Amino acid sequence: MKRALIITYYWPPAGGGGVMRWLKMSKYLPEQGWQPVIYTPENPDPSVIDKSLSDEIHPATEVLNTRIWEPYDLYRKLTGKSKDTAFKPGYISEAARRGWKDRLSVFLRGNFMIPDPRVFWVKPSVQFLKKYLRQHPVDLIITTGPPQSIHLIGLKLKKILGIPWLADFRDPWTEIDFYRRLKLTHWADKKHHRLEKAVLGNADVVTTVSPWLKQNTEKIAGRNVDVIYNGFDPADYEFEAPLEQDKFTIAHFGTFHIDQNPPAFWKALRQAKTENPDFAKKLNIRLMGQTDGSVIENIKTEGLAEHIELHDHLPHMEGLPLLKKSAALLLPLNNATDVMGILPGKMFEYMAVKRPIIAIGPYEADFAGIINSTKTGSVHDFDEQDKMKATILTLFEQFEAGKLAVDSRGYEKFSRRNLAHEIINLPFKNSSASQNN
């Protein structure tokens, strides 16, 4: 077997979307003749824990750990938060709108922890891995960000050892939605861009998750960038979970933060409830995962409090059956500058569940093209309240008639097995990595 060193901050028992891409990729790498070697922090500060994901790690996987120091405890003390407060995705967008202590923390994070608070792990990781790799060679190094600090480890190892390197961007660096909220000085902004270009320019292969991100990253890098989508693992869906008949459930799975809150959708639900007494009796809003308080308050403001079913966090394999039992699946996109290239991991899992997706975001965005081409749901722009209401009531009518179904097609190409095959073969196409192996 060849060996691939995968450097990732997110790894079980951490949960959430950041874990899934490379946990699932590594699960199928041995089928491609590659042994995964995972390097990850021993003591990370993740937003959620999902110990069940440890069962997904392939037996051939070697896992390396070293300790990391992160400044989040200092942030907790400065802002008066408890020691066990978790920082969910999108916390910068929220903190930038709060009191002066939160805003000061955002300023310090943006200007003195470049590119992010995990930067303190870079130097010790390079020292550890430099020694390890000389004793235990690998054929490929893969770094995945965010956090983008992980790519700096790959950059330094590339310069020292010359091992083929694939830099995987699950989200953009300087083009991410919250970048402009970091309160950056001119000096800090220049440093972010300089480091970003160094990573993009020195990696043998650069990958990202959507066509729009590919296009934008290529403009920054001046080179080819490959798209490797997120996806679903067919092995996760080998269960029976019949559609609930006593309630019409609209479900959301995963983090639901402030920039994803769709006010027009809650208003559409209120209107549908007012117009259709049967719908009012059966409506159930199932929210599974970290849900921002503003979302809950918005739902309550529209008179829908009695319809909320709230789960703070569920293990991945407990959440999927609840999705399958639901009548429709809500996919609200970030109402932000980078929305055109956002392809949430949950979208692919929704497809595999085969329940109709109610997606909210621009028609021109990458997610809309995928949903329309696979016929897995309907797309609505952020303010299309009347269209949302019409979709909701149409789905409810089908539900009541026992005819609720999705005639999906072509989504199988997003299988994690297929994607693992694609990504592990990229270094040997049109790159210097093919010359080094």
TIVOTOR-230642 format. One line per field, with one value per residue (C-alpha): x, y, z; residue in one letter. Coordinates in steps of 0.25 Angstrom, whole numbers, plus 5000, padded with zeros to 4 digits. Layout:
N
x	c(X|...)
y	c(Y|...)
z	c(Z|...)
code	c(A|...)
// end
This chain:
437
x	c(5000|5004|5002|4995|4998|4985|4986|4973|4968|4955|4954|4946|4942|4939|4926|4920|4922|4937|4940|4932|4939|4952|4947|4939|4950|4960|4950|4950|4965|4969|4961|4969|4982|4985|4987|4982|4991|4984|4991|4981|4981|4981|4973|4965|4953|4942|4928|4922|4925|4920|4927|4920|4928|4940|4934|4935|4950|4956|4964|4976|4977|4989|4985|4996|4993|5001|4996|4991|4990|4978|4974|4959|4960|4965|4954|4944|4950|4950|4935|4930|4927|4927|4939|4930|4924|4926|4929|4920|4922|4918|4922|4931|4918|4911|4922|4925|4911|4911|4918|4931|4938|4934|4937|4951|4953|4949|4960|4971|4967|4968|4980|4989|4985|4988|4981|4973|4975|4981|4993|5001|5000|5008|5022|5022|5014|5025|5036|5028|5025|5038|5044|5033|5033|5048|5046|5032|5032|5018|5015|5006|5002|4988|4984|4970|4965|4958|4965|4975|4986|4987|4991|5003|5008|5007|5014|5026|5027|5027|5039|5047|5044|5038|5027|5015|5005|4990|4983|4968|4960|4946|4944|4951|4961|4961|4947|4940|4927|4933|4946|4942|4937|4950|4953|4967|4978|4984|4996|4988|4980|4993|4998|4986|4987|5001|5000|4988|4996|5008|4999|4992|5005|5013|5003|5004|4989|4978|4964|4951|4937|4929|4930|4929|4940|4948|4947|4949|4961|4967|4967|4975|4984|4986|4986|4977|4968|4960|4946|4944|4930|4925|4916|4909|4913|4903|4907|4900|4886|4884|4873|4858|4851|4836|4830|4823|4808|4803|4811|4816|4831|4840|4854|4867|4880|4893|4898|4887|4894|4890|4894|4885|4872|4861|4851|4842|4841|4836|4826|4822|4819|4811|4802|4801|4796|4786|4780|4780|4774|4779|4793|4793|4789|4800|4812|4825|4838|4849|4863|4874|4888|4893|4882|4885|4876|4872|4866|4857|4853|4849|4840|4833|4831|4823|4814|4820|4826|4817|4822|4837|4844|4858|4870|4882|4891|4890|4900|4901|4894|4883|4880|4879|4867|4859|4862|4856|4844|4842|4833|4842|4856|4860|4873|4875|4888|4896|4891|4905|4916|4921|4907|4909|4919|4913|4910|4906|4910|4896|4890|4897|4891|4877|4878|4882|4870|4861|4851|4848|4858|4853|4865|4866|4877|4880|4876|4890|4897|4904|4895|4883|4889|4891|4877|4870|4879|4877|4862|4863|4855|4851|4859|4854|4861|4863|4850|4841|4831|4819|4826|4831|4817|4812|4823|4820|4805|4807|4816|4806|4795|4804|4806|4792|4789|4800|4807|4819|4831|4844|4848|4863|4873|4888|4892|4899|4912|4913|4916|4928|4934|4934|4939|4951|4955|4954|4963|4974|4976|4977|4992|4996|4989|4996|5004|5018|5013|5013|5028|5031|5024)
y	c(5000|5014|5024|5037|5046|5054|5066|5070|5078|5071|5056|5047|5048|5062|5063|5072|5075|5078|5063|5056|5059|5053|5043|5037|5039|5032|5020|5017|5020|5006|5001|5010|5004|5015|5014|5027|5033|5043|5054|5062|5069|5061|5072|5080|5090|5085|5090|5077|5063|5050|5038|5029|5034|5027|5014|5019|5019|5009|4998|5001|5015|5020|5032|5041|5052|5063|5074|5087|5101|5109|5123|5120|5119|5133|5137|5130|5138|5151|5150|5143|5130|5117|5107|5097|5107|5102|5111|5107|5110|5124|5129|5141|5146|5146|5152|5163|5168|5167|5175|5182|5170|5160|5171|5172|5157|5157|5168|5160|5148|5154|5162|5154|5140|5139|5131|5126|5122|5109|5115|5112|5097|5099|5100|5088|5080|5082|5078|5065|5062|5065|5054|5044|5045|5043|5030|5026|5031|5035|5036|5048|5059|5064|5077|5081|5094|5101|5104|5109|5108|5093|5097|5105|5091|5085|5097|5096|5081|5083|5092|5083|5069|5071|5061|5062|5071|5073|5085|5083|5095|5092|5107|5119|5126|5141|5140|5133|5141|5145|5150|5165|5164|5161|5176|5174|5184|5187|5179|5167|5167|5166|5155|5147|5148|5146|5133|5129|5131|5123|5111|5112|5114|5102|5091|5081|5080|5089|5084|5091|5087|5094|5100|5114|5113|5106|5119|5128|5121|5120|5135|5136|5125|5127|5112|5100|5096|5083|5081|5069|5070|5066|5054|5043|5029|5019|5010|5020|5018|5003|5005|5005|5018|5019|5033|5038|5039|5046|5059|5067|5069|5079|5075|5082|5074|5081|5095|5105|5119|5133|5135|5123|5128|5129|5139|5138|5123|5124|5135|5125|5114|5124|5127|5113|5110|5121|5117|5101|5096|5082|5087|5095|5082|5074|5083|5079|5087|5077|5084|5075|5081|5094|5104|5119|5126|5136|5125|5120|5134|5137|5124|5128|5142|5136|5128|5115|5112|5100|5093|5093|5079|5083|5074|5081|5070|5056|5046|5045|5031|5035|5048|5041|5032|5045|5051|5039|5039|5054|5059|5070|5075|5089|5094|5109|5115|5126|5139|5144|5148|5134|5127|5124|5114|5108|5093|5089|5074|5072|5074|5061|5054|5060|5054|5040|5040|5043|5053|5066|5077|5091|5099|5114|5122|5129|5121|5124|5117|5104|5097|5100|5094|5081|5080|5083|5074|5062|5066|5065|5077|5091|5104|5118|5131|5137|5146|5137|5135|5133|5122|5115|5115|5109|5098|5095|5093|5085|5076|5075|5071|5060|5056|5055|5047|5037|5042|5049|5044|5049|5044|5047|5043|5044|5047|5034|5040|5047|5034|5036|5023|5030|5043|5036|5029|5043|5051|5040|5040|5055|5056|5047|5055|5067|5071|5070|5059|5049|5052|5050|5036)
z	c(5000|4998|5009|5010|5022|5025|5034|5039|5051|5051|5055|5064|5074|5069|5061|5051|5036|5037|5041|5031|5018|5022|5031|5020|5009|5018|5020|5005|5002|5006|4994|4985|4990|5000|5015|5022|5033|5041|5048|5057|5071|5084|5091|5081|5084|5075|5075|5076|5080|5073|5079|5070|5058|5064|5058|5044|5045|5035|5043|5034|5038|5047|5056|5061|5072|5078|5088|5083|5090|5086|5092|5093|5109|5109|5100|5109|5121|5114|5110|5123|5116|5124|5122|5114|5104|5090|5079|5067|5053|5050|5064|5058|5050|5063|5072|5063|5066|5081|5092|5092|5098|5087|5077|5083|5083|5068|5065|5073|5066|5052|5054|5063|5060|5046|5039|5051|5066|5062|5057|5070|5065|5053|5058|5067|5057|5046|5056|5060|5046|5040|5049|5047|5032|5031|5039|5033|5019|5012|4997|4999|5009|5009|5017|5019|5024|5031|5040|5029|5039|5035|5021|5027|5032|5018|5012|5022|5020|5005|5006|5015|5010|4996|4997|4988|4995|4992|4999|5001|5003|5009|5010|5004|5012|5009|5001|5013|5017|5031|5026|5025|5040|5045|5047|5040|5039|5025|5030|5035|5022|5014|5022|5020|5005|5005|5012|5004|4991|4997|5000|4986|4979|4985|4986|4975|4975|4980|4982|4987|4988|4977|4963|4968|4979|4968|4959|4970|4976|4962|4961|4973|4970|4955|4954|4952|4964|4964|4969|4979|4984|4998|4998|5005|5010|5004|5017|5026|5019|5021|5031|5031|5035|5030|5028|5040|5037|5049|5047|5035|5039|5033|5038|5038|5042|5046|5051|5048|5050|5049|5035|5030|5037|5027|5032|5019|5021|5035|5030|5019|5030|5038|5026|5022|5036|5036|5022|5025|5038|5035|5033|5046|5053|5047|5045|5053|5051|5055|5058|5060|5064|5069|5066|5068|5078|5067|5059|5070|5074|5059|5059|5072|5067|5055|5065|5062|5076|5079|5066|5070|5072|5077|5078|5083|5076|5072|5067|5052|5051|5061|5053|5039|5043|5048|5034|5027|5036|5032|5021|5016|5018|5020|5013|5016|5010|5017|5012|5010|5000|4997|4996|4981|4984|4997|4996|5010|5014|5019|5004|5000|5012|5009|4995|5000|5010|4998|5004|4997|4999|5002|4998|5000|4993|4979|4967|4960|4972|4971|4980|4972|4960|4967|4973|4960|4952|4962|4964|4979|4983|4980|4980|4986|4987|5000|4999|4991|5003|4994|4986|4999|5004|4991|4992|5006|5003|4991|4999|5010|5000|4994|5009|5012|4999|5002|4989|4995|4987|4981|4967|4969|4959|4957|4971|4973|4967|4980|4987|4997|4990|4977|4982|4989|4976|4969|4980|4982|4967|4965|4969|4958|4947|4941|4954|4959|4969|4957|4955|4969|4971)
code	c(M|K|R|A|L|I|I|T|Y|Y|W|P|P|A|G|G|G|G|V|M|R|W|L|K|M|S|K|Y|L|P|E|Q|G|W|Q|P|V|I|Y|T|P|E|N|P|D|P|S|V|I|D|K|S|L|S|D|E|I|H|P|A|T|E|V|L|N|T|R|I|W|E|P|Y|D|L|Y|R|K|L|T|G|K|S|K|D|T|A|F|K|P|G|Y|I|S|E|A|A|R|R|G|W|K|D|R|L|S|V|F|L|R|G|N|F|M|I|P|D|P|R|V|F|W|V|K|P|S|V|Q|F|L|K|K|Y|L|R|Q|H|P|V|D|L|I|I|T|T|G|P|P|Q|S|I|H|L|I|G|L|K|L|K|K|I|L|G|I|P|W|L|A|D|F|R|D|P|W|T|E|I|D|F|Y|R|R|L|K|L|T|H|W|A|D|K|K|H|H|R|L|E|K|A|V|L|G|N|A|D|V|V|T|T|V|S|P|W|L|K|Q|N|T|E|K|I|A|G|R|N|V|D|V|I|Y|N|G|F|D|P|A|D|Y|E|F|E|A|P|L|E|Q|D|K|F|T|I|A|H|F|G|T|F|H|I|D|Q|N|P|P|A|F|W|K|A|L|R|Q|A|K|T|E|N|P|D|F|A|K|K|L|N|I|R|L|M|G|Q|T|D|G|S|V|I|E|N|I|K|T|E|G|L|A|E|H|I|E|L|H|D|H|L|P|H|M|E|G|L|P|L|L|K|K|S|A|A|L|L|L|P|L|N|N|A|T|D|V|M|G|I|L|P|G|K|M|F|E|Y|M|A|V|K|R|P|I|I|A|I|G|P|Y|E|A|D|F|A|G|I|I|N|S|T|K|T|G|S|V|H|D|F|D|E|Q|D|K|M|K|A|T|I|L|T|L|F|E|Q|F|E|A|G|K|L|A|V|D|S|R|G|Y|E|K|F|S|R|R|N|L|A|H|E|I|I|N|L|P|F|K|N|S|S|A|S|Q|N|N)
// end
